[in-house]
Amino acid sequence: MSELVFFSGTMDCGKSTLALQIEHNRSARGLQGMIFTRDDRAGEGKLSSRLGLVTDAVEVTDGMDLYGYLVDHLSQGGRADYVIADEAQFLAPEQIDQLARVVDDLGLDVYAFGITTDFRTKLFPGSQRLVELADRVEVLQVEALCWCGARATHNARTVGGQMVVEGAQVVVGDVNRADAVGYEVLCRRHHQRRMTAASANAAALSPDVLPVSSA
């Protein structure tokens, strides 16, 4: 039986790496996949991981019919034995419905990878629809860590190293540049306190304001 499987987790938990591993394992057995992605860090039409691995993909655009795209591909003699959809949180709910139809009508396995919640701890519409429709939801077991060493459970958006909680839901940033819009994973406690690695370091350097007894 074909399945729609949603692999979810925070940033830095290896979602894209697993997507590339699934692609490698199946292509090594002579299978051919259709890879969809959107707003990947490596640029348009790419699926990449932070480990430096990258492969070509089909860039999903607003209003694109993923089911129709696959039907056209197959009807023109193309081959697709499975589907990978990375950055699935950026897909529209109707595009998730189309992926479910790929499973049910075309009999193909669909492996979707994405972040569940945004920097405000709100569900991405695409991720919400995947939770509603997926045959299986797999939480990745590679734990991303907060700067404090605890398990990271939340994604934070930063500007100049400082956490922000307002703005558009989707803004492509850089996790390696503290002077621009960036992203950082935090534990729930530090997300609620809006304490990033940069602000925590500043706090550690601030004077001790607690009273000191000489007794």
C-alpha positions in Angstrom: 0.0 0.0 0.0 1.3 3.4 -0.9 1.5 6.0 1.9 1.7 9.7 2.5 4.4 10.0 5.2 5.2 13.3 7.0 8.7 13.6 8.5 8.6 16.5 10.9 10.9 18.3 13.3 12.7 21.5 14.1 15.4 23.0 12.0 18.8 21.2 12.2 17.2 17.8 12.9 18.2 16.3 9.6 15.0 16.4 7.5 16.7 17.3 4.2 19.5 14.9 4.9 17.0 12.1 5.3 15.2 13.2 2.2 18.5 12.9 0.3 19.2 9.5 1.9 15.8 8.2 0.8 16.5 9.5 -2.7 19.9 7.8 -2.8 18.7 4.5 -1.5 15.9 4.2 -4.0 17.9 5.5 -7.0 20.6 2.9 -6.1 18.0 0.2 -6.7 17.0 1.6 -10.1 14.0 3.6 -9.0 13.3 7.1 -10.1 11.7 9.7 -7.9 10.1 13.1 -8.5 11.5 15.6 -6.0 9.6 18.8 -5.2 10.9 21.6 -3.0 10.3 25.3 -2.3 12.6 28.0 -1.0 15.6 25.8 -0.4 18.7 27.4 1.1 20.7 26.4 -2.0 18.4 28.2 -4.4 15.6 27.5 -6.8 15.2 24.0 -8.0 17.5 22.5 -5.4 17.2 20.1 -2.4 20.1 20.5 -0.1 21.2 19.7 3.4 23.5 21.6 5.8 26.0 18.8 5.4 26.7 20.0 1.9 24.7 17.5 -0.1 22.5 18.7 -2.9 20.5 17.4 -5.8 18.2 18.9 -8.4 14.5 19.3 -7.7 11.3 20.8 -9.1 10.6 24.2 -7.6 7.0 24.5 -6.5 5.3 27.8 -7.2 2.1 29.4 -6.0 -0.9 27.7 -7.6 1.1 24.8 -9.0 -0.9 21.6 -9.3 1.4 18.9 -8.1 -1.0 16.1 -9.1 -1.4 17.6 -12.5 2.3 18.0 -12.9 2.9 14.3 -12.2 0.1 13.2 -14.5 1.6 15.3 -17.3 5.0 13.9 -16.6 3.8 10.3 -16.7 1.6 10.8 -19.7 4.5 12.1 -21.7 6.5 8.9 -21.0 8.3 10.1 -17.9 8.8 7.8 -14.9 8.1 8.4 -11.2 8.2 5.5 -8.7 7.9 7.8 -5.6 7.7 11.4 -4.6 9.7 13.5 -2.2 8.5 16.9 -1.1 10.9 18.9 1.0 10.2 22.2 2.8 6.6 20.9 2.8 5.6 23.5 5.4 5.7 26.1 2.6 3.2 24.3 0.4 -0.4 25.4 0.3 -3.0 23.1 1.9 -4.5 22.4 -1.5 -1.1 21.2 -2.7 -1.0 18.8 0.2 -4.4 17.5 -0.9 -2.8 17.0 -4.3 0.0 15.0 -2.8 -2.6 12.8 -1.0 -4.3 12.3 -4.4 -0.9 11.2 -5.8 -0.9 8.4 -3.2 -4.5 7.4 -3.6 -5.0 7.7 -7.4 -1.5 7.1 -8.8 -0.3 4.5 -6.1 3.0 6.3 -5.4 4.6 6.7 -2.0 5.0 10.4 -1.0 7.6 11.4 1.6 7.0 14.9 2.8 9.6 16.7 5.0 8.9 19.9 6.9 8.9 22.1 10.0 5.7 21.8 11.9 5.5 25.3 13.5 6.8 28.7 12.7 8.8 31.2 14.7 5.6 32.2 16.6 4.9 28.5 17.5 1.9 28.6 15.1 1.3 25.7 12.7 2.3 26.3 9.1 -0.9 25.7 7.0 1.0 23.1 4.9 2.2 21.2 7.9 -1.3 21.3 9.5 -2.8 19.8 6.5 -0.1 17.1 6.4 -0.9 16.2 10.1 -4.6 16.0 9.1 -4.0 13.8 6.0 -0.8 11.8 6.4 -0.9 8.0 6.8 2.0 8.4 9.2 3.7 11.3 11.0 7.3 10.6 11.9 9.1 12.9 14.3 12.8 12.8 13.5 14.9 11.4 16.3 18.1 13.4 15.6 17.7 16.0 18.4 18.6 19.6 17.6 20.0 21.3 20.6 19.3 24.7 22.1 22.3 26.9 23.0 21.8 25.7 26.6 22.2 22.1 25.7 18.5 21.1 26.1 16.5 19.5 23.4 15.4 22.2 20.9 11.6 22.2 20.3 11.0 25.6 18.8 12.2 27.6 15.9 13.1 31.3 16.5 13.5 34.1 14.0 16.3 36.6 14.8 17.3 40.0 13.6 20.8 41.0 14.6 20.9 38.0 17.0 17.7 39.2 18.8 14.5 37.1 18.7 11.5 38.6 17.0 7.9 37.4 17.2 6.2 39.6 14.6 6.3 39.6 10.8 5.4 37.5 7.8 5.2 33.8 8.4 7.7 33.0 5.6 10.9 34.9 5.3 13.9 33.0 4.0 16.8 33.7 6.2 20.4 32.6 6.9 21.2 30.5 10.0 24.8 31.5 9.7 24.6 35.3 9.7 23.8 37.0 12.9 23.6 40.5 11.3 20.6 39.7 9.1 17.3 37.9 9.4 18.2 34.4 10.7 16.8 31.4 12.5 17.8 29.6 15.6 16.4 26.5 17.4 15.6 26.9 21.1 14.1 24.9 23.9 10.6 26.0 25.0 11.9 27.8 28.1 14.3 30.0 26.2 11.8 30.5 23.3 9.3 31.9 25.8 11.9 34.1 27.4 13.1 35.2 23.9 16.7 34.3 24.9 18.9 33.5 21.9 22.5 32.4 22.0 23.5 36.0 21.4 21.3 37.5 24.1 22.3 34.8 26.5 26.0 35.7 26.1 25.2 39.4 26.7 23.3 38.5 29.8 26.2 36.4 31.0 28.5 39.4 30.7 26.2 41.8 32.5 26.9 42.8 36.1 25.6 40.6 38.9 22.6 42.5 40.4 21.9 40.0 43.2 22.8 41.2 46.7 26.0 39.7 48.1 26.2 39.0 51.8 29.6 39.5 53.6 28.5 37.3 56.5 
